[in-house]
Amino acid sequence: MVKVGKMKASNRVKEFRDNLMMSKAELARKANISVQTLNRIERGEVCRVDTQRKILEALNVKVEDKDKIFPQD
Protein backbone atom coordinates (compact mmCIF):
# COMPACT_ATOMS: atom_id res chain seq x y z
CA MET A 1 0.00 0.00 0.00
CA VAL A 2 1.39 3.38 -1.03
CA LYS A 3 0.80 6.29 1.30
CA VAL A 4 0.09 9.54 -0.53
CA GLY A 5 1.24 12.71 1.23
CA LYS A 6 -1.02 15.71 1.58
CA MET A 7 -0.22 18.75 -0.50
CA LYS A 8 1.19 21.71 1.41
CA ALA A 9 0.59 25.37 0.72
CA SER A 10 2.18 28.09 2.80
CA ASN A 11 -0.15 30.71 4.20
CA ARG A 12 -0.25 33.39 6.89
CA VAL A 13 -3.71 32.65 8.35
CA LYS A 14 -2.41 32.00 11.88
CA GLU A 15 -0.28 35.15 11.81
CA PHE A 16 -3.22 37.34 10.75
CA ARG A 17 -5.55 35.63 13.26
CA ASP A 18 -3.04 36.12 16.08
CA ASN A 19 -2.56 39.79 15.16
CA LEU A 20 -6.32 40.28 15.49
CA MET A 21 -6.24 38.43 18.85
CA MET A 22 -8.85 36.04 17.45
CA SER A 23 -9.24 32.44 18.60
CA LYS A 24 -9.41 29.55 16.16
CA ALA A 25 -13.01 28.96 17.19
CA GLU A 26 -13.94 32.59 16.53
CA LEU A 27 -12.35 32.64 13.08
CA ALA A 28 -13.90 29.29 12.19
CA ARG A 29 -17.31 30.56 13.27
CA LYS A 30 -16.96 33.84 11.32
CA ALA A 31 -15.74 31.98 8.23
CA ASN A 32 -18.42 29.29 8.58
CA ILE A 33 -15.84 26.49 8.52
CA SER A 34 -14.98 23.85 11.10
CA VAL A 35 -12.13 24.28 13.57
CA GLN A 36 -10.67 21.07 12.12
CA THR A 37 -10.59 22.65 8.66
CA LEU A 38 -8.92 25.74 10.09
CA ASN A 39 -6.34 23.56 11.85
CA ARG A 40 -5.49 21.85 8.55
CA ILE A 41 -5.17 25.20 6.76
CA GLU A 42 -2.95 26.67 9.47
CA ARG A 43 -0.73 23.57 9.21
CA GLY A 44 -0.29 24.43 5.55
CA GLU A 45 -2.61 21.96 3.87
CA VAL A 46 -4.23 23.06 0.61
CA CYS A 47 -7.81 24.33 0.78
CA ARG A 48 -10.45 25.22 -1.77
CA VAL A 49 -10.72 28.73 -3.20
CA ASP A 50 -14.17 29.08 -1.63
CA THR A 51 -12.69 28.35 1.79
CA GLN A 52 -9.93 30.90 1.18
CA ARG A 53 -12.59 33.49 0.31
CA LYS A 54 -14.51 32.76 3.54
CA ILE A 55 -11.34 33.19 5.61
CA LEU A 56 -10.44 36.44 3.85
CA GLU A 57 -13.90 37.85 4.54
CA ALA A 58 -13.75 36.76 8.19
CA LEU A 59 -10.37 38.49 8.57
CA ASN A 60 -11.66 41.62 6.76
CA VAL A 61 -9.12 41.24 3.96
CA LYS A 62 -10.13 42.18 0.43
CA VAL A 63 -10.09 39.39 -2.13
CA GLU A 64 -7.70 41.53 -4.19
CA ASP A 65 -5.23 41.30 -1.28
CA LYS A 66 -5.46 37.50 -0.93
CA ASP A 67 -1.74 37.10 -1.66
CA LYS A 68 -1.03 38.70 1.73
CA ILE A 69 -2.52 35.61 3.39
CA PHE A 70 -2.39 32.96 0.67
CA PRO A 71 0.79 33.73 -1.30
CA GLN A 72 1.26 32.05 -4.65
CA ASP A 73 4.32 29.83 -4.62
C-alpha positions as CSV (number, residue, x, y, z in Angstrom):
1,M,0.0,0.0,0.0
2,V,1.4,3.4,-1.0
3,K,0.8,6.3,1.3
4,V,0.1,9.5,-0.5
5,G,1.2,12.7,1.2
6,K,-1.0,15.7,1.6
7,M,-0.2,18.7,-0.5
8,K,1.2,21.7,1.4
9,A,0.6,25.4,0.7
10,S,2.2,28.1,2.8
11,N,-0.2,30.7,4.2
12,R,-0.3,33.4,6.9
13,V,-3.7,32.7,8.4
14,K,-2.4,32.0,11.9
15,E,-0.3,35.2,11.8
16,F,-3.2,37.3,10.8
17,R,-5.5,35.6,13.3
18,D,-3.0,36.1,16.1
19,N,-2.6,39.8,15.2
20,L,-6.3,40.3,15.5
21,M,-6.2,38.4,18.9
22,M,-8.8,36.0,17.5
23,S,-9.2,32.4,18.6
24,K,-9.4,29.6,16.2
25,A,-13.0,29.0,17.2
26,E,-13.9,32.6,16.5
27,L,-12.4,32.6,13.1
28,A,-13.9,29.3,12.2
29,R,-17.3,30.6,13.3
30,K,-17.0,33.8,11.3
31,A,-15.7,32.0,8.2
32,N,-18.4,29.3,8.6
33,I,-15.8,26.5,8.5
34,S,-15.0,23.9,11.1
35,V,-12.1,24.3,13.6
36,Q,-10.7,21.1,12.1
37,T,-10.6,22.6,8.7
38,L,-8.9,25.7,10.1
39,N,-6.3,23.6,11.9
40,R,-5.5,21.8,8.6
41,I,-5.2,25.2,6.8
42,E,-2.9,26.7,9.5
43,R,-0.7,23.6,9.2
44,G,-0.3,24.4,5.5
45,E,-2.6,22.0,3.9
46,V,-4.2,23.1,0.6
47,C,-7.8,24.3,0.8
48,R,-10.5,25.2,-1.8
49,V,-10.7,28.7,-3.2
50,D,-14.2,29.1,-1.6
51,T,-12.7,28.4,1.8
52,Q,-9.9,30.9,1.2
53,R,-12.6,33.5,0.3
54,K,-14.5,32.8,3.5
55,I,-11.3,33.2,5.6
56,L,-10.4,36.4,3.8
57,E,-13.9,37.8,4.5
58,A,-13.8,36.8,8.2
59,L,-10.4,38.5,8.6
60,N,-11.7,41.6,6.8
61,V,-9.1,41.2,4.0
62,K,-10.1,42.2,0.4
63,V,-10.1,39.4,-2.1
64,E,-7.7,41.5,-4.2
65,D,-5.2,41.3,-1.3
66,K,-5.5,37.5,-0.9
67,D,-1.7,37.1,-1.7
68,K,-1.0,38.7,1.7
69,I,-2.5,35.6,3.4
70,F,-2.4,33.0,0.7
71,P,0.8,33.7,-1.3
72,Q,1.3,32.1,-4.7
73,D,4.3,29.8,-4.6
